[in-house]
Structures are given as structure tokens and as C-alpha cells.
């Protein structure tokens, strides 16, 4: 009898991310955003990292948070991360 522990671990796909974009905006609340920007599309090999500089205009006197997302070729959101809320 084979136990669950004896089975090999789940393998993750190792693939190149093609034609992706990075998206940044500030959260305006209630499903709205301020000042969205996105990069040109690019490819990223598995296991590689990239550093991008993006400029997002920050509105004055607002309570917001930074939203960073990864978009696919068709503009669908693949992954998203948010900062903590802050006042400008």
C-alpha cells in the first residue's frame, strides 16, 4: 500500500511568461482607481527576475493604496498585489 507521503510532490510548470505587462494604479475605493499606467509587453523566462521603473501620479489629500498587477496579452489580470493603505 502506498501512502500519500510516498507520492512525489506536486510539480510546478516551468514556462516562459510571454507578452505580459505590469500595471500600476492607486486605489480610489469602491472599485475605482486613479492614474493607471502599464508597461510595454515583454517576455520573462522561468526563474528570472526583472526590475521595472514606473511613475504613478499620486493625488493629493487622499486615502489610497498602490495596486500592482500582471496582465496577459489580452489585458486580463493574471496576478495582483496591494500595498497597505496610506494618506497622501
KACORMO-V867466 format. One record per pair of residues at least 12 apart in sequence whose C-alpha atoms are under 8 Angstrom apart, sorted by the first residue. I is the first residue (numbers start at 1). J is the second residue. D is the distance in Angstrom with one decimal. If there is no record, write none. Layout:
BEGIN
i	j	d
I	J	D
I	J	D
END
This chain:
BEGIN
i	j	d
14	46	5.9
15	45	7.1
15	46	5.6
16	43	7.0
16	44	5.8
16	45	4.5
16	46	5.2
17	43	5.5
17	44	5.0
17	45	6.3
17	46	7.3
18	42	6.6
18	43	4.3
18	44	6.5
18	72	8.0
18	73	7.9
19	41	5.0
19	42	5.0
19	43	5.4
19	72	6.5
19	73	5.3
20	41	5.1
20	42	5.5
20	43	6.4
20	70	6.7
20	71	5.6
20	72	4.8
20	73	5.8
21	38	6.5
21	39	5.5
21	40	6.1
21	41	4.7
21	42	6.5
21	70	5.7
21	71	5.1
21	72	6.6
21	73	7.6
22	38	5.5
22	39	5.5
22	68	7.1
22	69	5.7
22	70	4.7
22	71	6.2
23	36	7.1
23	37	5.8
23	38	4.3
23	39	6.7
23	67	7.9
23	68	5.6
23	69	4.9
23	70	6.0
23	71	6.9
24	36	5.7
24	37	5.4
24	38	6.2
24	54	7.7
24	56	7.1
24	66	7.1
24	67	5.5
24	68	4.6
24	69	6.4
25	37	6.4
25	56	6.6
25	66	6.0
25	67	5.3
25	68	6.8
26	56	7.8
26	58	7.5
26	64	6.2
26	65	5.6
26	66	4.7
26	67	5.8
27	64	5.2
27	65	5.4
27	66	6.4
27	67	6.6
28	63	7.7
28	64	6.1
29	64	7.6
34	59	7.7
35	56	6.4
35	57	6.2
35	58	7.7
36	56	7.1
37	54	7.7
37	55	7.8
37	56	6.7
38	54	8.0
39	54	7.8
41	73	7.6
58	88	7.3
59	88	7.0
60	88	5.4
61	87	6.7
61	88	5.1
62	87	5.6
62	88	5.3
63	85	6.8
63	86	5.6
63	87	4.4
63	88	6.5
64	85	5.4
64	86	5.5
64	87	6.3
64	88	7.5
65	82	6.7
65	83	5.5
65	84	5.9
65	85	4.5
65	86	6.0
66	82	5.6
66	83	5.2
66	84	7.7
66	85	7.9
67	80	7.1
67	81	5.9
67	82	4.6
67	83	6.7
68	80	5.7
68	81	5.3
68	82	6.3
69	81	6.3
END
